Amino acid sequence: MYAYGFEDGRKNGSGAVGHAGGAPGMSGDLRIYPKTGYVVAVLSNLDPPTATQVSGFLDLRLTGLRAPKRQE
């Protein structure tokens, strides 16, 4: 859900709010976790979605959720 450019990804009070964006050659993502006080700011000199992928990796660890297992 978007509100004034900020995305609200919280569920039952857990999760983050923030904003992401980029253009060719740069990308950025900001995630604020109000419940825990963590703030993640990722800036990249690479095309999108690089910054979002990095913050997504951290999100799994900060929220205690587990990534789906890969099937081989």
PDB file of N, CA, C and O in Angstrom:
ATOM      1  N   MET A   1       0.843  -1.169   0.000  1.00  0.00           N
ATOM      2  CA  MET A   1       0.000   0.000   0.000  1.00  0.00           C
ATOM      3  C   MET A   1       0.898   1.245   0.000  1.00  0.00           C
ATOM      4  O   MET A   1       1.878   1.303   0.743  1.00  0.00           O
ATOM      5  N   TYR A   2       0.573   2.218  -0.814  1.00  0.00           N
ATOM      6  CA  TYR A   2       1.334   3.456  -0.892  1.00  0.00           C
ATOM      7  C   TYR A   2       0.597   4.590  -0.198  1.00  0.00           C
ATOM      8  O   TYR A   2      -0.629   4.673  -0.259  1.00  0.00           O
ATOM      9  N   ALA A   3       1.345   5.457   0.459  1.00  0.00           N
ATOM     10  CA  ALA A   3       0.780   6.650   1.076  1.00  0.00           C
ATOM     11  C   ALA A   3       1.821   7.758   0.971  1.00  0.00           C
ATOM     12  O   ALA A   3       2.830   7.722   1.675  1.00  0.00           O
ATOM     13  N   TYR A   4       1.597   8.718   0.124  1.00  0.00           N
ATOM     14  CA  TYR A   4       2.525   9.828  -0.088  1.00  0.00           C
ATOM     15  C   TYR A   4       3.921   9.340  -0.479  1.00  0.00           C
ATOM     16  O   TYR A   4       4.923   9.901  -0.036  1.00  0.00           O
ATOM     17  N   GLY A   5       3.985   8.305  -1.302  1.00  0.00           N
ATOM     18  CA  GLY A   5       5.251   7.810  -1.788  1.00  0.00           C
ATOM     19  C   GLY A   5       5.906   6.765  -0.908  1.00  0.00           C
ATOM     20  O   GLY A   5       6.875   6.133  -1.329  1.00  0.00           O
ATOM     21  N   PHE A   6       5.405   6.564   0.304  1.00  0.00           N
ATOM     22  CA  PHE A   6       5.941   5.544   1.195  1.00  0.00           C
ATOM     23  C   PHE A   6       5.103   4.282   1.075  1.00  0.00           C
ATOM     24  O   PHE A   6       3.874   4.338   1.048  1.00  0.00           O
ATOM     25  N   GLU A   7       5.777   3.153   1.004  1.00  0.00           N
ATOM     26  CA  GLU A   7       5.087   1.869   0.962  1.00  0.00           C
ATOM     27  C   GLU A   7       4.952   1.353   2.387  1.00  0.00           C
ATOM     28  O   GLU A   7       5.898   1.412   3.172  1.00  0.00           O
ATOM     29  N   ASP A   8       3.775   0.852   2.711  1.00  0.00           N
ATOM     30  CA  ASP A   8       3.526   0.284   4.031  1.00  0.00           C
ATOM     31  C   ASP A   8       3.416  -1.224   3.879  1.00  0.00           C
ATOM     32  O   ASP A   8       2.396  -1.729   3.411  1.00  0.00           O
ATOM     33  N   GLY A   9       4.468  -1.951   4.274  1.00  0.00           N
ATOM     34  CA  GLY A   9       4.488  -3.400   4.144  1.00  0.00           C
ATOM     35  C   GLY A   9       4.299  -4.106   5.474  1.00  0.00           C
ATOM     36  O   GLY A   9       4.698  -5.261   5.625  1.00  0.00           O
ATOM     37  N   ARG A  10       3.693  -3.424   6.443  1.00  0.00           N
ATOM     38  CA  ARG A  10       3.499  -4.031   7.762  1.00  0.00           C
ATOM     39  C   ARG A  10       2.290  -4.948   7.762  1.00  0.00           C
ATOM     40  O   ARG A  10       1.279  -4.685   7.110  1.00  0.00           O
ATOM     41  N   LYS A  11       2.426  -6.044   8.520  1.00  0.00           N
ATOM     42  CA  LYS A  11       1.322  -6.977   8.743  1.00  0.00           C
ATOM     43  C   LYS A  11       1.266  -7.254  10.229  1.00  0.00           C
ATOM     44  O   LYS A  11       2.255  -7.692  10.816  1.00  0.00           O
ATOM     45  N   ASN A  12       0.129  -7.007  10.841  1.00  0.00           N
ATOM     46  CA  ASN A  12      -0.035  -7.188  12.286  1.00  0.00           C
ATOM     47  C   ASN A  12       1.011  -6.417  13.089  1.00  0.00           C
ATOM     48  O   ASN A  12       1.470  -6.885  14.131  1.00  0.00           O
ATOM     49  N   GLY A  13       1.378  -5.247  12.606  1.00  0.00           N
ATOM     50  CA  GLY A  13       2.328  -4.400  13.308  1.00  0.00           C
ATOM     51  C   GLY A  13       3.785  -4.690  13.024  1.00  0.00           C
ATOM     52  O   GLY A  13       4.647  -3.880  13.364  1.00  0.00           O
ATOM     53  N   SER A  14       4.086  -5.829  12.406  1.00  0.00           N
ATOM     54  CA  SER A  14       5.472  -6.171  12.087  1.00  0.00           C
ATOM     55  C   SER A  14       5.743  -5.865  10.628  1.00  0.00           C
ATOM     56  O   SER A  14       4.833  -5.887   9.800  1.00  0.00           O
ATOM     57  N   GLY A  15       6.979  -5.584  10.321  1.00  0.00           N
ATOM     58  CA  GLY A  15       7.359  -5.282   8.944  1.00  0.00           C
ATOM     59  C   GLY A  15       7.906  -3.884   8.849  1.00  0.00           C
ATOM     60  O   GLY A  15       8.302  -3.285   9.849  1.00  0.00           O
ATOM     61  N   ALA A  16       7.925  -3.364   7.631  1.00  0.00           N
ATOM     62  CA  ALA A  16       8.589  -2.088   7.389  1.00  0.00           C
ATOM     63  C   ALA A  16       7.741  -1.148   6.543  1.00  0.00           C
ATOM     64  O   ALA A  16       6.832  -1.560   5.822  1.00  0.00           O
ATOM     65  N   VAL A  17       8.075   0.119   6.662  1.00  0.00           N
ATOM     66  CA  VAL A  17       7.581   1.147   5.754  1.00  0.00           C
ATOM     67  C   VAL A  17       8.804   1.714   5.059  1.00  0.00           C
ATOM     68  O   VAL A  17       9.907   1.655   5.602  1.00  0.00           O
ATOM     69  N   GLY A  18       8.628   2.257   3.878  1.00  0.00           N
ATOM     70  CA  GLY A  18       9.787   2.819   3.197  1.00  0.00           C
ATOM     71  C   GLY A  18       9.493   3.215   1.771  1.00  0.00           C
ATOM     72  O   GLY A  18       8.342   3.383   1.369  1.00  0.00           O
ATOM     73  N   HIS A  19      10.566   3.361   1.017  1.00  0.00           N
ATOM     74  CA  HIS A  19      10.450   3.805  -0.366  1.00  0.00           C
ATOM     75  C   HIS A  19      11.660   3.293  -1.146  1.00  0.00           C
ATOM     76  O   HIS A  19      12.777   3.254  -0.630  1.00  0.00           O
ATOM     77  N   ALA A  20      11.420   2.904  -2.390  1.00  0.00           N
ATOM     78  CA  ALA A  20      12.497   2.419  -3.252  1.00  0.00           C
ATOM     79  C   ALA A  20      12.366   3.054  -4.629  1.00  0.00           C
ATOM     80  O   ALA A  20      11.290   3.503  -5.023  1.00  0.00           O
ATOM     81  N   GLY A  21      13.468   3.081  -5.345  1.00  0.00           N
ATOM     82  CA  GLY A  21      13.431   3.613  -6.696  1.00  0.00           C
ATOM     83  C   GLY A  21      14.796   3.541  -7.343  1.00  0.00           C
ATOM     84  O   GLY A  21      15.771   3.104  -6.733  1.00  0.00           O
ATOM     85  N   GLY A  22      14.847   3.972  -8.574  1.00  0.00           N
ATOM     86  CA  GLY A  22      16.115   3.956  -9.276  1.00  0.00           C
ATOM     87  C   GLY A  22      15.953   4.310 -10.734  1.00  0.00           C
ATOM     88  O   GLY A  22      14.862   4.622 -11.210  1.00  0.00           O
ATOM     89  N   ALA A  23      17.059   4.253 -11.419  1.00  0.00           N
ATOM     90  CA  ALA A  23      17.137   4.522 -12.849  1.00  0.00           C
ATOM     91  C   ALA A  23      18.348   3.741 -13.355  1.00  0.00           C
ATOM     92  O   ALA A  23      19.106   3.203 -12.547  1.00  0.00           O
ATOM     93  N   PRO A  24      18.546   3.669 -14.655  1.00  0.00           N
ATOM     94  CA  PRO A  24      19.718   2.936 -15.145  1.00  0.00           C
ATOM     95  C   PRO A  24      21.005   3.437 -14.473  1.00  0.00           C
ATOM     96  O   PRO A  24      21.331   4.623 -14.524  1.00  0.00           O
ATOM     97  N   GLY A  25      21.720   2.506 -13.849  1.00  0.00           N
ATOM     98  CA  GLY A  25      22.979   2.832 -13.200  1.00  0.00           C
ATOM     99  C   GLY A  25      22.887   3.230 -11.745  1.00  0.00           C
ATOM    100  O   GLY A  25      23.913   3.526 -11.132  1.00  0.00           O
ATOM    101  N   MET A  26      21.680   3.248 -11.158  1.00  0.00           N
ATOM    102  CA  MET A  26      21.558   3.591  -9.743  1.00  0.00           C
ATOM    103  C   MET A  26      20.243   3.067  -9.188  1.00  0.00           C
ATOM    104  O   MET A  26      19.233   3.009  -9.890  1.00  0.00           O
ATOM    105  N   SER A  27      20.272   2.690  -7.922  1.00  0.00           N
ATOM    106  CA  SER A  27      19.049   2.255  -7.255  1.00  0.00           C
ATOM    107  C   SER A  27      19.193   2.482  -5.759  1.00  0.00           C
ATOM    108  O   SER A  27      20.303   2.524  -5.228  1.00  0.00           O
ATOM    109  N   GLY A  28      18.068   2.627  -5.093  1.00  0.00           N
ATOM    110  CA  GLY A  28      18.071   2.851  -3.654  1.00  0.00           C
ATOM    111  C   GLY A  28      16.821   2.283  -3.017  1.00  0.00           C
ATOM    112  O   GLY A  28      15.777   2.160  -3.657  1.00  0.00           O
ATOM    113  N   ASP A  29      16.943   1.938  -1.749  1.00  0.00           N
ATOM    114  CA  ASP A  29      15.806   1.416  -0.998  1.00  0.00           C
ATOM    115  C   ASP A  29      15.963   1.827   0.451  1.00  0.00           C
ATOM    116  O   ASP A  29      17.047   1.709   1.022  1.00  0.00           O
ATOM    117  N   LEU A  30      14.876   2.312   1.051  1.00  0.00           N
ATOM    118  CA  LEU A  30      14.838   2.692   2.450  1.00  0.00           C
ATOM    119  C   LEU A  30      13.733   1.890   3.110  1.00  0.00           C
ATOM    120  O   LEU A  30      12.594   1.901   2.645  1.00  0.00           O
ATOM    121  N   ARG A  31      14.062   1.190   4.198  1.00  0.00           N
ATOM    122  CA  ARG A  31      13.068   0.446   4.963  1.00  0.00           C
ATOM    123  C   ARG A  31      13.222   0.811   6.433  1.00  0.00           C
ATOM    124  O   ARG A  31      14.315   0.741   6.996  1.00  0.00           O
ATOM    125  N   ILE A  32      12.104   1.203   7.046  1.00  0.00           N
ATOM    126  CA  ILE A  32      12.071   1.573   8.451  1.00  0.00           C
ATOM    127  C   ILE A  32      11.176   0.571   9.164  1.00  0.00           C
ATOM    128  O   ILE A  32      10.030   0.355   8.768  1.00  0.00           O
ATOM    129  N   TYR A  33      11.704  -0.038  10.217  1.00  0.00           N
ATOM    130  CA  TYR A  33      10.979  -1.036  10.997  1.00  0.00           C
ATOM    131  C   TYR A  33      10.560  -0.387  12.318  1.00  0.00           C
ATOM    132  O   TYR A  33      11.327  -0.410  13.281  1.00  0.00           O
ATOM    133  N   PRO A  34       9.349   0.194  12.379  1.00  0.00           N
ATOM    134  CA  PRO A  34       8.939   0.942  13.578  1.00  0.00           C
ATOM    135  C   PRO A  34       8.917   0.105  14.857  1.00  0.00           C
ATOM    136  O   PRO A  34       9.238   0.611  15.932  1.00  0.00           O
ATOM    137  N   LYS A  35       8.548  -1.148  14.751  1.00  0.00           N
ATOM    138  CA  LYS A  35       8.416  -1.983  15.942  1.00  0.00           C
ATOM    139  C   LYS A  35       9.766  -2.279  16.592  1.00  0.00           C
ATOM    140  O   LYS A  35       9.862  -2.333  17.819  1.00  0.00           O
ATOM    141  N   THR A  36      10.806  -2.471  15.787  1.00  0.00           N
ATOM    142  CA  THR A  36      12.118  -2.828  16.325  1.00  0.00           C
ATOM    143  C   THR A  36      13.093  -1.659  16.371  1.00  0.00           C
ATOM    144  O   THR A  36      14.080  -1.706  17.105  1.00  0.00           O
ATOM    145  N   GLY A  37      12.828  -0.607  15.591  1.00  0.00           N
ATOM    146  CA  GLY A  37      13.722   0.543  15.550  1.00  0.00           C
ATOM    147  C   GLY A  37      14.829   0.428  14.508  1.00  0.00           C
ATOM    148  O   GLY A  37      15.659   1.328  14.386  1.00  0.00           O
ATOM    149  N   TYR A  38      14.849  -0.667  13.759  1.00  0.00           N
ATOM    150  CA  TYR A  38      15.852  -0.814  12.706  1.00  0.00           C
ATOM    151  C   TYR A  38      15.533   0.096  11.531  1.00  0.00           C
ATOM    152  O   TYR A  38      14.369   0.330  11.205  1.00  0.00           O
ATOM    153  N   VAL A  39      16.594   0.609  10.896  1.00  0.00           N
ATOM    154  CA  VAL A  39      16.472   1.373   9.654  1.00  0.00           C
ATOM    155  C   VAL A  39      17.512   0.814   8.690  1.00  0.00           C
ATOM    156  O   VAL A  39      18.691   0.702   9.026  1.00  0.00           O
ATOM    157  N   VAL A  40      17.058   0.466   7.486  1.00  0.00           N
ATOM    158  CA  VAL A  40      17.960  -0.045   6.448  1.00  0.00           C
ATOM    159  C   VAL A  40      17.924   0.920   5.273  1.00  0.00           C
ATOM    160  O   VAL A  40      16.858   1.185   4.716  1.00  0.00           O
ATOM    161  N   ALA A  41      19.082   1.445   4.896  1.00  0.00           N
ATOM    162  CA  ALA A  41      19.197   2.308   3.729  1.00  0.00           C
ATOM    163  C   ALA A  41      20.245   1.685   2.807  1.00  0.00           C
ATOM    164  O   ALA A  41      21.407   1.532   3.185  1.00  0.00           O
ATOM    165  N   VAL A  42      19.819   1.331   1.598  1.00  0.00           N
ATOM    166  CA  VAL A  42      20.723   0.704   0.633  1.00  0.00           C
ATOM    167  C   VAL A  42      20.813   1.604  -0.589  1.00  0.00           C
ATOM    168  O   VAL A  42      19.798   1.949  -1.195  1.00  0.00           O
ATOM    169  N   LEU A  43      22.032   1.982  -0.944  1.00  0.00           N
ATOM    170  CA  LEU A  43      22.289   2.761  -2.152  1.00  0.00           C
ATOM    171  C   LEU A  43      23.218   1.958  -3.044  1.00  0.00           C
ATOM    172  O   LEU A  43      24.188   1.372  -2.562  1.00  0.00           O
ATOM    173  N   SER A  44      22.933   1.927  -4.333  1.00  0.00           N
ATOM    174  CA  SER A  44      23.721   1.111  -5.246  1.00  0.00           C
ATOM    175  C   SER A  44      24.025   1.867  -6.534  1.00  0.00           C
ATOM    176  O   SER A  44      23.222   2.672  -7.006  1.00  0.00           O
ATOM    177  N   ASN A  45      25.184   1.596  -7.084  1.00  0.00           N
ATOM    178  CA  ASN A  45      25.549   2.141  -8.391  1.00  0.00           C
ATOM    179  C   ASN A  45      25.267   1.129  -9.492  1.00  0.00           C
ATOM    180  O   ASN A  45      25.939   1.116 -10.523  1.00  0.00           O
ATOM    181  N   LEU A  46      24.286   0.296  -9.272  1.00  0.00           N
ATOM    182  CA  LEU A  46      23.865  -0.707 -10.245  1.00  0.00           C
ATOM    183  C   LEU A  46      22.388  -0.513 -10.566  1.00  0.00           C
ATOM    184  O   LEU A  46      21.646   0.098  -9.796  1.00  0.00           O
ATOM    185  N   ASP A  47      21.976  -1.039 -11.707  1.00  0.00           N
ATOM    186  CA  ASP A  47      20.577  -0.914 -12.132  1.00  0.00           C
ATOM    187  C   ASP A  47      19.618  -1.522 -11.109  1.00  0.00           C
ATOM    188  O   ASP A  47      19.987  -2.432 -10.367  1.00  0.00           O
ATOM    189  N   PRO A  48      18.376  -1.007 -11.075  1.00  0.00           N
ATOM    190  CA  PRO A  48      17.354  -1.651 -10.257  1.00  0.00           C
ATOM    191  C   PRO A  48      17.129  -3.078 -10.754  1.00  0.00           C
ATOM    192  O   PRO A  48      17.281  -3.332 -11.949  1.00  0.00           O
ATOM    193  N   PRO A  49      16.792  -3.967  -9.922  1.00  0.00           N
ATOM    194  CA  PRO A  49      16.359  -3.869  -8.525  1.00  0.00           C
ATOM    195  C   PRO A  49      17.455  -4.221  -7.532  1.00  0.00           C
ATOM    196  O   PRO A  49      17.151  -4.822  -6.501  1.00  0.00           O
ATOM    197  N   THR A  50      18.695  -3.884  -7.784  1.00  0.00           N
ATOM    198  CA  THR A  50      19.809  -4.290  -6.924  1.00  0.00           C
ATOM    199  C   THR A  50      19.590  -3.902  -5.463  1.00  0.00           C
ATOM    200  O   THR A  50      19.700  -4.759  -4.586  1.00  0.00           O
ATOM    201  N   ALA A  51      19.288  -2.648  -5.180  1.00  0.00           N
ATOM    202  CA  ALA A  51      19.119  -2.203  -3.793  1.00  0.00           C
ATOM    203  C   ALA A  51      17.958  -2.927  -3.118  1.00  0.00           C
ATOM    204  O   ALA A  51      18.049  -3.288  -1.945  1.00  0.00           O
ATOM    205  N   THR A  52      16.881  -3.137  -3.846  1.00  0.00           N
ATOM    206  CA  THR A  52      15.716  -3.839  -3.289  1.00  0.00           C
ATOM    207  C   THR A  52      16.055  -5.287  -2.961  1.00  0.00           C
ATOM    208  O   THR A  52      15.560  -5.823  -1.969  1.00  0.00           O
ATOM    209  N   GLN A  53      16.881  -5.925  -3.769  1.00  0.00           N
ATOM    210  CA  GLN A  53      17.290  -7.299  -3.494  1.00  0.00           C
ATOM    211  C   GLN A  53      18.126  -7.371  -2.220  1.00  0.00           C
ATOM    212  O   GLN A  53      17.958  -8.292  -1.420  1.00  0.00           O
ATOM    213  N   VAL A  54      19.018  -6.414  -2.028  1.00  0.00           N
ATOM    214  CA  VAL A  54      19.849  -6.404  -0.825  1.00  0.00           C
ATOM    215  C   VAL A  54      18.988  -6.165   0.412  1.00  0.00           C
ATOM    216  O   VAL A  54      19.137  -6.874   1.407  1.00  0.00           O
ATOM    217  N   SER A  55      18.095  -5.186   0.369  1.00  0.00           N
ATOM    218  CA  SER A  55      17.247  -4.918   1.530  1.00  0.00           C
ATOM    219  C   SER A  55      16.265  -6.061   1.773  1.00  0.00           C
ATOM    220  O   SER A  55      15.892  -6.314   2.919  1.00  0.00           O
ATOM    221  N   GLY A  56      15.845  -6.750   0.729  1.00  0.00           N
ATOM    222  CA  GLY A  56      14.996  -7.929   0.898  1.00  0.00           C
ATOM    223  C   GLY A  56      15.727  -9.047   1.617  1.00  0.00           C
ATOM    224  O   GLY A  56      15.141  -9.746   2.443  1.00  0.00           O
ATOM    225  N   PHE A  57      17.009  -9.220   1.307  1.00  0.00           N
ATOM    226  CA  PHE A  57      17.855 -10.202   1.984  1.00  0.00           C
ATOM    227  C   PHE A  57      17.926  -9.876   3.479  1.00  0.00           C
ATOM    228  O   PHE A  57      17.803 -10.766   4.321  1.00  0.00           O
ATOM    229  N   LEU A  58      18.126  -8.590   3.802  1.00  0.00           N
ATOM    230  CA  LEU A  58      18.196  -8.172   5.198  1.00  0.00           C
ATOM    231  C   LEU A  58      16.839  -8.274   5.881  1.00  0.00           C
ATOM    232  O   LEU A  58      16.765  -8.605   7.064  1.00  0.00           O
ATOM    233  N   ASP A  59      15.768  -7.995   5.152  1.00  0.00           N
ATOM    234  CA  ASP A  59      14.419  -8.047   5.696  1.00  0.00           C
ATOM    235  C   ASP A  59      14.106  -9.429   6.263  1.00  0.00           C
ATOM    236  O   ASP A  59      13.500  -9.540   7.329  1.00  0.00           O
ATOM    237  N   LEU A  60      14.513 -10.473   5.561  1.00  0.00           N
ATOM    238  CA  LEU A  60      14.265 -11.831   6.030  1.00  0.00           C
ATOM    239  C   LEU A  60      14.944 -12.077   7.374  1.00  0.00           C
ATOM    240  O   LEU A  60      14.421 -12.814   8.209  1.00  0.00           O
ATOM    241  N   ARG A  61      16.087 -11.472   7.580  1.00  0.00           N
ATOM    242  CA  ARG A  61      16.817 -11.673   8.822  1.00  0.00           C
ATOM    243  C   ARG A  61      16.312 -10.769   9.952  1.00  0.00           C
ATOM    244  O   ARG A  61      16.319 -11.175  11.114  1.00  0.00           O
ATOM    245  N   LEU A  62      15.884  -9.573   9.629  1.00  0.00           N
ATOM    246  CA  LEU A  62      15.416  -8.643  10.649  1.00  0.00           C
ATOM    247  C   LEU A  62      14.024  -8.978  11.159  1.00  0.00           C
ATOM    248  O   LEU A  62      13.701  -8.689  12.311  1.00  0.00           O
ATOM    249  N   THR A  63      13.204  -9.578  10.322  1.00  0.00           N
ATOM    250  CA  THR A  63      11.840  -9.902  10.730  1.00  0.00           C
ATOM    251  C   THR A  63      11.715 -11.321  11.264  1.00  0.00           C
ATOM    252  O   THR A  63      10.662 -11.696  11.780  1.00  0.00           O
ATOM    253  N   GLY A  64      12.773 -12.111  11.148  1.00  0.00           N
ATOM    254  CA  GLY A  64      12.733 -13.479  11.647  1.00  0.00           C
ATOM    255  C   GLY A  64      12.013 -14.444  10.734  1.00  0.00           C
ATOM    256  O   GLY A  64      11.782 -15.595  11.103  1.00  0.00           O
ATOM    257  N   LEU A  65      11.660 -13.992   9.554  1.00  0.00           N
ATOM    258  CA  LEU A  65      10.990 -14.872   8.597  1.00  0.00           C
ATOM    259  C   LEU A  65      12.029 -15.689   7.851  1.00  0.00           C
ATOM    260  O   LEU A  65      13.201 -15.317   7.794  1.00  0.00           O
ATOM    261  N   ARG A  66      11.607 -16.773   7.295  1.00  0.00           N
ATOM    262  CA  ARG A  66      12.521 -17.620   6.532  1.00  0.00           C
ATOM    263  C   ARG A  66      12.142 -17.560   5.060  1.00  0.00           C
ATOM    264  O   ARG A  66      10.967 -17.516   4.696  1.00  0.00           O
ATOM    265  N   ALA A  67      13.166 -17.559   4.234  1.00  0.00           N
ATOM    266  CA  ALA A  67      12.940 -17.597   2.783  1.00  0.00           C
ATOM    267  C   ALA A  67      12.448 -18.993   2.403  1.00  0.00           C
ATOM    268  O   ALA A  67      12.813 -19.977   3.046  1.00  0.00           O
ATOM    269  N   PRO A  68      11.625 -19.080   1.365  1.00  0.00           N
ATOM    270  CA  PRO A  68      11.188 -20.393   0.909  1.00  0.00           C
ATOM    271  C   PRO A  68      12.371 -21.239   0.488  1.00  0.00           C
ATOM    272  O   PRO A  68      13.311 -20.727  -0.120  1.00  0.00           O
ATOM    273  N   LYS A  69      12.340 -22.528   0.801  1.00  0.00           N
ATOM    274  CA  LYS A  69      13.428 -23.422   0.402  1.00  0.00           C
ATOM    275  C   LYS A  69      13.410 -23.640  -1.093  1.00  0.00           C
ATOM    276  O   LYS A  69      12.352 -23.759  -1.712  1.00  0.00           O
ATOM    277  N   ARG A  70      14.608 -23.690  -1.665  1.00  0.00           N
ATOM    278  CA  ARG A  70      14.739 -23.943  -3.103  1.00  0.00           C
ATOM    279  C   ARG A  70      14.570 -25.425  -3.369  1.00  0.00           C
ATOM    280  O   ARG A  70      15.034 -26.273  -2.606  1.00  0.00           O
ATOM    281  N   GLN A  71      13.906 -25.711  -4.452  1.00  0.00           N
ATOM    282  CA  GLN A  71      13.773 -27.106  -4.882  1.00  0.00           C
ATOM    283  C   GLN A  71      14.851 -27.393  -5.890  1.00  0.00           C
ATOM    284  O   GLN A  71      15.034 -26.643  -6.849  1.00  0.00           O
ATOM    285  N   GLU A  72      15.579 -28.494  -5.672  1.00  0.00           N
ATOM    286  CA  GLU A  72      16.676 -28.832  -6.580  1.00  0.00           C
ATOM    287  C   GLU A  72      16.337 -30.040  -7.397  1.00  0.00           C
ATOM    288  O   GLU A  72      17.143 -30.475  -8.220  1.00  0.00           O
TER     289      GLU A  72
END
